[in-house]
Amino acid sequence: QVQLVESGGGLVQPGGSLRLSCAASGNIFSINAMGWYRQAPGKQRELVARITSGTSTNYADSVKGRFAISRDNAKNTVYLQMNRMKPEDTAVYYCNANGVVTIGLHRYREVWGQGTLVTVSS
């Protein structure tokens, strides 16, 4: 069974930085794309950033120039470096893996992490 485990959330002051990590496990052979989504209270879940296996990236307009996504394919891990954070970045951040293939050739279209809370407040 494929699992995603996030870490790195917490409380940060406005203008500060946090780094989220998400490690995928479960005899993984390949992952097409990995990404970060977030859901603030009372709002729909939205894409924050996404990176393909070829390291092509895309970002939500609200985080461009402040957040950076990267991945380590050897470790099946994706990172989200968040800088110059704002109170409106407060949300539960979810890791996502798209197009997962295991060594046993099981295929998963989408896998989600359990979420990690990020709070930006003074």
ABEGO torsion letter per residue (X at the ends): XBBBBBBGBEBBBBGBBBBBBBBBBGGBABBABBBBBBBBBGBBBBBABBBBAAGBBBBBAAABGABBBBBBAAAGBBBBBBBGBBAAABBBBBBBBBGBBBAAGBBBABBBBAEBBBBBBX
